[in-house]
Amino acid sequence: MGALHLHCSTLFDGTGLETRQRQTLIIENGVIRHVGPTAGAPRPAAGDREVHGDFVMPGLVDVHTHLAFGNAQSEEDIDIWTSDEFRALRGLFFAQHVLAAGVTSMVCPGDSGQLSIAVRNTVNAGLFEGPRIAASSRVITNRQSLNDWFPSRVGAPEYFTAALVTSRTEAIAEIRKQAKDGVDLIKIAMDGTHRRPNGEIIAAFTADETREMVEEAHRLGCRVATHAYGREAVMYAARAGVDLVFHAFYMDDACIEALLEAGSVLAPTMTFPQNTVDFCQPHDPAIATGYAGYCARTLELGTPVLKRAKAAGIPFACGSDSGFAVTPYGEWHARELELLVRRLDFTPAEALYAATNVGSRLMPRGETLGTLEPGKQADLLILDGSPLEDIRILQDRNRLQAVYKAGEPVRLQRTPYNPKQVSDFNSLKWTDLYTRDRVAQLGKWSQ
């Protein structure tokens, strides 16, 4: 097959915050070979293809999507219902939904067994279409971590998404096992809901335990991501030199300094709590239990410190926490950009940079991703209209004209999925699946 000549009215190449007008990209064998003004671009040869687009940008990178969760309505749905085999097939199915939404690269921070490893390998082998994947395995968890969410007598069987460790020896052994199994990323649940009498969230691991785990993961060539809501957890993670911190809503200014010194990337993942606040209905258990109210308070209290983190120069990436009923796959990945703009005072260009250039730093061979330059992989989006004028365009499927991965167009129409055909549910937080169409039906969303 010949080269692809992509002529665009506006190009956001992800190298900075600027755009260029009337540009042409020439793509051969999935790699960008030329970028420059259309007027001076090489002419197509026989057998080459030509495509015209309005606004062209790198494909999105979602650094927080759980392929194992299956649009879960409860913790039981995450860890108990369905077989390992079904979870893996379902994860592959949903990875294709993620790609069709414009996410050409994704980080899976915490899944069951080798699910995301298997999906990554299947996609890389060319067996099925899917995004590029930074794979992980079970979340390193102890008794105070988020993922040990069942009664202690239940523990965390091998098929759970949590790897429950009760000593440093067990933690290091689990990291070594996951590295052997081929993960790109180790996920540590640095805190959960355990609090001091004054309400402060207590870190699940000590500073020394955290440092030892991070050092071992890095020694074995794995990046480290952490779930960390509270000040103590963020501080321990930053001082240990983790690569990626999720949430950090309750950190303080000392944490910001520590994150800067460590060079960690921050992904607050506001989409999950914001969707819970905006879309839950009165009959959803998240309302009755006060969980939606907790999400609202978390956003209210976290926004000022996240703004200060942005002003201090901490690099932000975009993560949606997709995989829950309130964040279904393929639906809300780009909402995090809107929230960066609306809540944290990012410019639209800064939000695009976070969702492309910064996010690519967490991917395997990230140096070949995240920007549209000669020598880079041709992962890109063609949009009808400019997200620099309205960042919500990225959430409008009618404005997403094309998705290309490695220079090849992606099929955008995907088969829907009804979880109630295959799962039982208990302890529900949501009783609906908040797809974009369903939210519009409820009168809670409009483009």
JOLIN-V53055 format. One line per field, one symbol per residue. ss: DSSP state (h for helix, s for strand, l for the rest). phi: phi as a letter, one per 40 degrees, with the letter a starting at -180 (. if undefined). Layout:
# JOLIN-V53055
ss->???
phi->???
This chain:
# JOLIN-V53055
ss->lllssssssssslllllllsssssssssllssssssshhhllllllllsssssssssslsssllsllllllsllhhhhhllllhhhhhhhhhhhhhhhhhllssssslllllllhhhhhhhhhhlllllllsssllllsssllllllllllllllllllllssslllhhhhhhhhhhhhhhlllssssslssssslllllssslllhhhhhhhhhhhhhlllsssssssshhhhhhhhhhlllsssssssllhhhhhhhhhhllsssllhhhhhhhhhhlllllhhhhllhhhhhhhhhhhhhhhhhhhhhhlllslllllslsllslllllllhhhhhhhhhhlllhhhhhhhhhhhhhlllllhhhllllllllsllsssslllllllhhhhhllllssssssllsslllllllllhhhllllllllllllllhhhhhhllllll
phi->.ccbbbcbcbbbcgcabcbbbfbbbbbbfgbcbabadcdbcdcccdgcbbbbacbbacccbbcabbcccggcbaccccbbcgcdccdcccccdcdcccccchccbabbchacfbdccccdcccccgcaciccbccbbcccbbcbcdcccbddccgaddcccbbcbbacccccccccccccchccabbbccaabcbcdcgcccccbcccccdcccccccdcgbcbbbcaccdcccccccccgccabcgfcbcbcccdccccccgccbbcfcdcccccccbcbdccddcccgccccccccccccdccccccccchccbbbbbfchbccbcdgbbdccdcdcdcccbgccdcccccccbccdccccdfcccbgbbbdgcccbabbbchbcccaccdccbcccccabbbfgbcccccbccbbcccbbbbafccbbabcccccccccgbaac
